[in-house]
Structure formats: C-alpha cells, structure tokens
C-alpha cells in the first residue's frame, strides 16, 4: 500500500471543512482542491498544487533537468551550491540567466537544508534525494510538500528515467519528459546493439576520476554503467561505493588506457601530462603516455552525472573508446539537433567549443 503524504491528508480534511453540511463545495473549497497527486520515487502519494510556481531543489543535476523539461528555470527559488557553480560554467548560464539571482546558501554541500529559511519562502514543493529522511520529516511537519528522487551518484540509467518521469508529472510536462526518456532509450538501444561487435580483448581499460583527490568511479557508480555500455572496462569496478578514493599506486597497477576527468573539479589533462598535481606521478600510466586523458564535456550540466544530456555523454564516450565502431553519427550534429529539439536553441560554433572545453 502506498504511503500517503501528510499534505494529502490535510487537504482532505480541509475540503471536508469547507464543504460543510451541504455537501456542495464552496468557492474556498474549489480553490483548495486545485491540487494533484504526484507519486515520488519512494512510492509516496504527495499532494502538490496543480500549478507549481516555486520549487526548492536539493539534488544537484535536477536544477538543469527542471529547465530541460519545463523550458525555464523561473520556478526555482533555491538550489544546491554545486548546481549554481555548474550553472556559471555551462550552457545553462546562457539559456537560463534567471538562475543568477536564485539563492544557493540554504542547501549545504552535504544536502542538509536550512529548514527555517526555506520555510520562509513557502515553496509549492521541495525536491529531495530519497535518503534525506530527516529533512523530509521536518518539511512535512510544516505542511511543505516533498517529492523525492533516487540518489543519482549510485543510480542506474533506469532510475534516472524514473526521476525524469516524476519531474514531468510534477510540472505537468509529461509529454516533454517522455520525449526525453524516449531519446534516452533509443540511444541506449543503439549502444547495446553494438556491444557484440566489441571483443573483450578490444575493450580499453578506463579510469574515471572525480577530482584531484583521486576519487574514482567505482563499482556502484552511474559512470561505470556508461563506461561498460560504450565498450570499456572500468578498472575500479571492484572498488566498493560510487565515488571512492583510490591510491596512485593502485592506479599505476591498473594502468588505464583511457582516463576521464570529471567537471566536479577544475583539473585538466595537461595537469596529468605535466605532472602538476603534488604527490602524484602520472608519467608511467599508459593513458598519460599516449595522451588519452579527456575532460568530460559540460552542456547545461556536467555530463559526469545522470542528467538530461546523458545520451550525448554516451555518444561522446563511445567515439572516444571505439571510434571505428561508433562511426555512423556525427557527434556535433547530434548535439546541435538535441539542443534545437529539447531546448529550442541553435548552438553556435563557439558554444559547441565551450561544451567540449576547447
């Protein structure tokens, strides 16, 4: 049986009170029932206004996902500081300049909320990760609706699609959400259909690094799935966790042939090529010797995490790892088409270069 949000119960009591003994809804009652039910990732039925006007979003990638589905970021009233940081480096700064004035100080780096300040905003809904149990309870005790999503750091591609569907339902943009999901499904099918063309001996050993502290994309990570779906071997697949710190000695033992650098840090391939990171020696690593270290692109968000542009991330990674297999599409053309279709934006050559960190 699905859990019922306290907000839904309160709305039911309010409706009974407003209809009174006549059984006929008053004008206040009609206003009160301008709500709908959204089923979140925890299978809870949450009552939210039919017309959402103000959203607090804690999960970092879903600032950009809301823009991708809604076509605007104007409903956002508070976001995570990492989302704000990504915005300032991404295409979203051009597409959603309204985010410049959205506060990011009410959500901590560890996702903890400043409940008092958020309550003052009286948001229509707060979007949280499903593991933020304490904040869910506190907000609902204040009659603030909470819709939860699956934590993206260790989720798979199907869970990301479920999150997209929930956001679409919340915003009343189900069609837009399903179009994005279908594009995602089509690209995944394309890569799965080609995996049989790649022999195990031909799969490159890949290391995906989040930051200079050597946090690697480990066995429970979303990025592991991306690496494997595009014909690579994640050297850290046996390491527990999603982003787990490893040692330089371990990396030398693994000797990856390809290294990806995330956009959660400002390090660049040249930092490895020129051994600029203190305490690390990359000179004997095959990927560095062959200059096969790649900075992950950043579109409306970092492609490192589950996001609206994950299909483009797959297409980019596929051509890095197997250019002779994934040679039946022109990546720049596909990116332009994607931006036109989903964001209504025609990318300039300069913007393409910005996405690729050129």
C-alpha distance (Angstrom), angle and dihedral (degrees) to the residues before:
residue distance angle dihedral
X1 . . .
X2 3.77 . .
X3 3.78 119.1 .
X4 3.78 113.0 -114.0
X5 3.79 118.2 -137.1
X6 3.78 115.7 -121.1
X7 3.79 86.4 -125.3
X8 3.81 91.1 61.9
X9 3.79 91.0 51.5
X10 3.76 92.3 49.2
X11 3.79 91.1 51.0
X12 3.79 89.7 52.7
X13 3.81 92.3 52.6
X14 3.79 90.3 46.3
X15 3.79 91.6 53.0
X16 3.82 91.8 51.6
X17 3.79 90.6 50.0
X18 3.79 93.1 49.7
X19 3.80 96.9 47.2
X20 3.82 91.9 51.8
X21 3.78 122.0 -177.8
X22 3.80 96.2 -36.0
X23 3.77 94.1 70.6
X24 3.81 89.0 -137.9
X25 3.83 117.9 117.6
X26 3.78 114.7 -116.2
X27 3.82 123.6 -143.1
X28 3.81 88.2 -95.1
X29 3.80 90.0 50.9
X30 3.79 92.2 52.2
X31 3.78 88.6 52.0
X32 3.79 90.7 48.0
X33 3.82 94.2 53.5
X34 3.80 92.6 55.4
X35 3.78 85.4 109.6
X36 3.77 134.4 106.8
X37 3.78 134.7 -162.1
X38 3.80 122.4 -111.4
X39 3.80 119.7 -169.8
X40 3.80 108.2 -143.9
X41 3.80 131.2 -157.3
X42 3.83 90.9 -85.6
X43 3.82 88.8 57.7
X44 3.80 91.0 -111.8
X45 3.78 119.7 146.5
X46 3.80 105.6 -131.2
X47 3.82 123.5 -170.2
X48 3.80 111.5 -138.5
X49 3.81 132.9 165.3
X50 3.79 112.6 -83.6
X51 3.78 88.3 -129.4
X52 3.79 108.9 48.6
X53 3.80 111.9 -155.2
X54 3.82 104.5 162.6
X55 3.80 129.4 35.6
X56 3.80 133.8 179.7
X57 3.80 109.5 -159.0
X58 3.79 122.2 -168.0
X59 3.87 101.8 173.6
X60 3.80 104.3 89.5
X61 3.84 102.4 -138.2
X62 3.78 93.3 46.7
X63 3.78 94.5 73.2
X64 3.80 86.6 70.4
X65 3.81 92.6 36.5
X66 3.80 91.1 57.7
X67 3.80 88.4 52.8
X68 3.81 91.1 48.1
X69 3.80 92.9 52.7
X70 3.82 100.8 33.7
X71 3.81 98.4 36.9
X72 3.81 90.5 -131.0
X73 3.79 140.7 57.7
X74 3.79 93.9 -150.5
X75 3.81 93.4 110.3
X76 3.80 93.3 60.4
X77 3.81 113.9 102.5
X78 3.83 100.9 167.8
X79 3.82 132.1 16.1
X80 3.80 140.3 175.7
X81 3.85 115.8 -83.0
X82 3.81 90.7 -123.9
X83 3.80 89.3 56.0
X84 3.80 89.4 51.5
X85 3.80 90.2 49.2
X86 3.81 91.2 50.9
X87 3.82 90.7 47.4
X88 3.80 91.2 58.5
X89 3.82 90.7 56.0
X90 3.77 99.6 38.7
X91 3.78 144.2 73.0
X92 3.79 87.5 -99.3
X93 3.79 88.9 76.7
X94 3.80 87.2 65.4
X95 3.80 97.0 38.2
X96 3.81 98.5 41.2
X97 3.81 108.7 27.0
X98 3.81 88.0 159.6
X99 3.82 88.1 80.5
X100 3.80 89.8 72.9
X101 3.80 90.4 84.0
X102 3.82 98.2 39.8
X103 3.83 110.1 110.9
X104 3.80 119.7 -120.4
X105 3.82 99.8 179.1
X106 3.80 96.9 88.1
X107 3.80 95.0 68.5
X108 3.81 118.7 61.7
X109 3.79 124.9 -139.3
X110 3.82 87.5 -105.1
X111 3.86 88.2 53.5
X112 3.83 95.0 -108.8
X113 3.80 110.9 147.9
X114 3.78 131.4 -133.0
X115 3.78 90.3 -129.9
X116 3.80 95.8 -172.8
X117 3.81 94.7 54.3
X118 3.78 93.3 43.6
X119 3.79 90.9 49.9
X120 3.81 89.0 55.8
X121 3.81 88.2 60.3
X122 3.81 90.4 56.5
X123 3.83 91.7 -149.0
X124 3.78 120.8 -161.5
X125 3.80 89.0 -129.3
X126 3.79 141.7 -3.9
X127 3.81 119.1 -145.3
X128 3.81 115.0 -149.4
X129 3.79 139.5 168.7
X130 3.79 111.2 -97.8
X131 3.82 91.3 -115.3
X132 3.83 93.4 61.6
X133 3.79 91.2 94.3
X134 3.81 98.1 153.3
X135 3.79 94.1 52.3
X136 3.81 91.5 46.0
X137 3.80 90.3 56.2
X138 3.81 94.6 44.9
X139 3.79 94.3 49.2
X140 3.77 95.1 46.2
X141 3.79 90.3 49.4
X142 3.82 84.2 60.4
X143 3.83 90.8 49.5
X144 3.82 92.6 -111.2
X145 3.83 110.8 142.0
X146 3.79 115.6 -121.2
X147 3.81 124.6 -161.3
X148 3.80 115.8 -169.6
X149 3.80 132.4 -150.1
X150 3.80 132.2 -167.0
X151 3.78 113.6 -91.8
X152 3.79 105.3 -99.2
X153 3.80 99.9 -151.3
X154 3.77 93.6 77.3
X155 3.80 102.0 16.1
X156 3.78 125.2 114.1
X157 3.76 128.8 -125.5
X158 3.82 92.8 -94.0
X159 3.79 92.0 55.7
X160 3.79 89.3 51.1
X161 3.81 89.0 55.2
X162 3.78 90.0 50.8
X163 3.81 88.6 53.5
X164 3.81 90.1 51.0
X165 3.78 90.6 51.8
X166 3.82 91.4 50.8
X167 3.82 91.6 50.6
X168 3.80 89.6 49.2
X169 3.80 91.0 52.0
X170 3.80 92.1 47.0
X171 3.81 93.0 51.5
X172 3.79 96.0 39.8
X173 3.81 87.6 -117.4
X174 3.78 99.1 118.7
X175 3.81 93.8 142.4
X176 3.80 93.1 53.8
X177 3.80 91.1 47.0
X178 3.81 92.8 50.4
X179 3.80 91.5 49.2
X180 3.79 89.3 54.6
X181 3.80 91.4 46.7
X182 3.81 92.2 49.3
X183 3.81 91.7 51.7
X184 3.79 87.9 50.4
X185 3.80 92.0 50.1
X186 3.80 92.6 48.3
X187 3.81 92.5 52.8
X188 3.80 92.6 46.8
X189 3.81 90.0 51.0
X190 3.80 90.3 50.7
X191 3.82 91.3 55.9
X192 3.80 95.1 42.4
X193 3.80 90.2 52.5
X194 3.80 90.9 55.5
X195 3.80 98.8 45.7
X196 3.81 91.5 89.3
X197 3.81 88.2 62.0
X198 3.82 90.8 64.9
X199 3.79 119.0 76.8
X200 3.80 117.7 -146.3
X201 3.81 90.8 -116.1
X202 3.80 89.3 56.7
X203 3.79 95.4 54.0
X204 3.82 111.6 105.2
X205 3.79 121.1 -129.3
X206 3.80 106.3 -113.9
X207 3.80 133.3 -163.1
X208 3.80 119.6 -167.4
X209 3.81 114.2 -162.8
X210 3.78 125.0 -164.9
X211 3.80 97.8 -168.4
X212 3.82 148.3 -15.6
X213 3.81 89.3 -82.1
X214 3.81 86.3 71.8
X215 3.78 99.2 -114.0
X216 3.79 102.3 168.8
X217 3.78 131.6 -158.0
X218 3.79 97.8 -102.6
X219 3.79 137.6 -170.1
X220 3.79 97.9 -67.8
X221 3.79 96.5 44.4
X222 3.78 130.5 117.2
X223 3.81 88.4 -133.9
X224 3.78 92.0 60.2
X225 3.80 87.8 62.1
X226 3.80 90.9 49.2
X227 3.82 92.0 50.5
X228 3.79 93.3 49.2
X229 3.81 94.8 42.8
X230 3.81 89.1 57.3
X231 3.80 95.0 48.6
X232 3.78 103.6 -92.1
X233 3.80 136.3 123.3
X234 3.78 115.6 -126.9
X235 3.81 104.4 -139.7
X236 3.83 90.3 -156.4
X237 3.80 95.8 51.3
X238 3.81 92.2 114.7
X239 3.80 92.6 52.8
X240 3.79 113.5 100.8
X241 3.79 121.7 -118.4
X242 3.80 134.3 26.6
X243 3.82 105.2 -86.8
X244 3.81 106.0 14.6
X245 3.79 128.6 173.5
X246 3.81 114.1 -116.4
X247 3.78 132.2 -178.4
X248 3.77 130.4 -105.2
X249 3.79 87.6 -122.0
X250 3.79 90.7 57.1
X251 3.79 91.5 49.6
X252 3.81 90.9 51.4
X253 3.81 88.9 51.4
X254 3.80 91.7 49.6
X255 3.83 90.1 45.7
X256 3.83 96.8 -164.7
X257 3.79 119.2 -149.2
X258 3.82 93.1 -151.7
X259 3.81 128.4 32.7
X260 3.79 124.9 -167.5
X261 3.80 120.2 -160.5
X262 3.78 115.8 -153.5
X263 3.80 127.2 -134.3
X264 3.79 91.3 -122.9
X265 3.81 86.0 87.8
X266 3.78 132.7 38.9
X267 3.81 95.9 -126.8
X268 3.79 117.2 126.1
X269 3.83 135.4 -160.2
X270 3.81 90.0 -100.9
X271 3.81 89.1 62.6
X272 3.78 88.7 63.8
X273 3.79 96.5 37.5
X274 3.81 90.4 53.7
X275 3.82 97.4 35.7
X276 3.79 92.7 -121.8
X277 3.81 97.6 151.4
X278 3.83 110.3 93.7
X279 3.78 115.5 -118.0
X280 3.79 94.8 15.1
X281 3.80 128.9 102.4
X282 3.79 113.6 -164.6
X283 3.79 97.2 165.2
X284 3.81 96.0 104.0
X285 3.82 97.9 44.6
X286 3.81 112.8 109.1
X287 3.82 95.2 -137.9
X288 3.80 90.0 54.9
X289 3.80 95.4 43.6
X290 3.81 89.5 51.8
X291 3.82 92.5 41.0
X292 3.79 93.4 -120.8
X293 3.80 97.7 142.1
X294 3.81 113.7 124.2
X295 3.78 132.9 -166.2
X296 3.79 108.8 -138.9
X297 3.82 114.4 -117.6
X298 3.79 122.7 -110.0
X299 3.80 119.2 -148.5
X300 3.79 119.6 160.2
X301 3.81 83.4 -26.9
X302 3.80 139.8 4.1
X303 3.77 108.8 -67.7
X304 3.84 88.5 -143.9
X305 3.81 93.1 83.4
X306 3.82 132.8 51.9
X307 3.79 103.9 -78.3
X308 3.79 145.6 139.2
X309 3.82 91.4 -78.5
X310 3.80 96.9 51.4
X311 3.84 90.7 115.5
X312 3.81 88.5 57.4
X313 3.80 89.3 47.7
X314 3.81 88.9 56.2
X315 3.80 91.7 49.0
X316 3.80 91.3 49.9
X317 3.80 93.8 46.5
X318 3.80 92.0 46.4
X319 3.80 92.4 57.0
X320 3.81 91.5 46.2
X321 3.80 92.4 52.9
X322 3.82 101.9 33.6
X323 3.81 112.5 13.3
X324 3.82 91.1 165.3
X325 3.82 93.1 54.0
X326 3.79 100.1 40.8
X327 3.78 95.6 45.3
X328 3.80 100.7 117.5
X329 3.80 96.9 87.6
X330 3.79 135.0 54.4
X331 3.78 105.6 -130.9
X332 3.80 97.1 -154.8
X333 3.81 90.5 51.6
X334 3.80 91.0 49.6
X335 3.79 91.3 50.3
X336 3.80 91.2 50.3
X337 3.81 91.1 48.7
X338 3.81 91.4 48.1
X339 3.79 93.3 51.7
X340 3.78 91.6 47.2
X341 3.80 93.9 47.7
X342 3.79 99.9 42.7
X343 3.79 104.4 24.5
X344 3.79 102.2 26.2
X345 3.79 89.2 -127.9
X346 3.82 129.3 130.7
X347 3.78 108.0 -144.5
X348 3.79 118.5 -136.1
X349 3.78 122.0 -142.9
X350 3.79 88.6 -106.4
X351 3.80 90.8 54.8
X352 3.79 91.6 49.0
X353 3.80 87.8 53.3
X354 3.79 89.9 49.3
X355 3.81 91.4 54.1
X356 3.81 90.2 51.7
X357 3.83 93.6 45.4
X358 3.81 90.4 -119.5
